[in-house]
Structures are given as structure tokens and as C-alpha cells.
């Protein structure tokens, strides 16, 4: 008669179970570590200085498929608010206002890209832009009025005017864009040169808004500079 088999306690099986559990977890862990991180190839940015000139811009930058060193940027622009002394050399009226819209398209080439993050490094960007503005102001002049007795008379004083400005141009800038330690937040610094051709229509013979390079109807060369704050998508 065979001797009875010794009974193994539950504690004796614990090392074997722990080993099997560890072996089962190793492939999953290795697979998780080897999975590539999807690069973020799109970004939304806002211009930090343009609101001072009553211009609100939201730029969308997208990396070109198959070309990691190149991207396209589309920037819709909204103009609205009271005209400030920042853009004009003449005295600004309390109720002088502007409204309008614009669009800018830029091709961006990263000359010295940052290998740690997409859409970062030193770059060259260039492209066209267009804006249409409506300026509302007052100017002294003669206006025809009708009296209570039906007679027409002329009175000299402030008259409401509207000036329409259309701006066509192009810019070329050098800049540097890089992520912050916050992760998906980027900073974009740039400096360049641009040219703007401006047309205006008004009841007055001269534009009210050609007092300097920052004014709305300025025509000629100018130096675009500033920085933007971005968020990768």
C-alpha cells in the first residue's frame, strides 16, 4: 500500500501564484512602454500685443503631412473697439471706433527644428494677408438742415463720417517657438519685415488714419514683431 501524499498548505502555493502573476504582467507592461507617443502636430495661438490695437487674432498652425519641418498657419482677425492713442499721432475722439475683419496665411519652415517636440525651433514664415476696416469718427463741416418753417439752411459743426480701409500685404518673419515646462503650452517670438498696400474710401479727400506706421491706413514697409501664446492640440 502506497503511503499517503503529503498535504500542501495554502501558504506553500503563494510563491508559485505570485510568480505566475508577475510573468503575466510582464508582457503587458513591456507593450505599454513600447507604444509610441503620438506627436501633437497642430496648435492654436493668440497674439499677446494685438488687442492693444483693437485687433483680436486666433492662429491655427498645422504640420504638413509627411513634412515635419513645414507647416501652414491660418489666422482669422477681428477688429472691434474704440480707437486708442497708441495707433494714431492725432488726438483721438472719445467716440471714435473701428470694426472689421482680416485673414492671414503663412507657410512656416523650421530651419533648426527641436527634436524633442513637434512645431518647435527656429523658423522662417512668410505669406499674404488682407484686412477690411470700417472707421467711424466726427469732423467739422457744413451740413444742410431743414428749419421748422420749411426753409433750408447750412450749419457748420461736427458731422459723422465713415472711412472704409482695405489693406493688402505680405510679411516675412524669423522666429523661435518652443514649449514651456507646462507641457502643451508654447511661446512663439518673431521679428520680420512686411509691406502693406492700402486703399480707402471716404467723403473726405484724405484719410484720417495715415499718421504713422502703426495707423490703420498706413501704406509701405513696416516691422512686425511680438510674441504669441499657443496650446498644442
Number of C-alpha atoms within 10 A of each C-alpha: 3 4 5 6 6 6 6 8 8 7 8 9 10 10 10 11 11 11 10 10 11 11 11 11 10 11 11 11 10 10 9 10 10 9 8 7 7 6 12 14 17 18 19 20 22 19 17 13 15 16 15 12 19 19 19 20 23 16 21 20 24 20 20 15 10 7 9 14 20 20 20 18 21 17 20 17 18 19 22 18 15 18 23 16 13 11 19 18 13 12 8 16 14 10 12 14 19 21 18 18 17 20 16 20 21 21 17 25 22 21 14 13 20 16 9 11 13 18 30 20 21 19 20 20 21 20 17 17 18 19 20 19 21 18 21 17 19 14 13 11 12 13 12 10 12 10 9 7 6 8 8 10 11 11 10 10 11 13 12 10 14 16 19 18 21 18 19 16 18 18 21 20 20 19 19 19 22 20 22 10 8 7 9 13 17 21 16 20 16 19 15 17 15 17 17 18 15 19 14 17 14 14 9 11 7 10 18 18 20 18 15 14 16 16 17 24 24 20 18 12 15 15 15 14 14 15 19 20 17 23 16 20 14
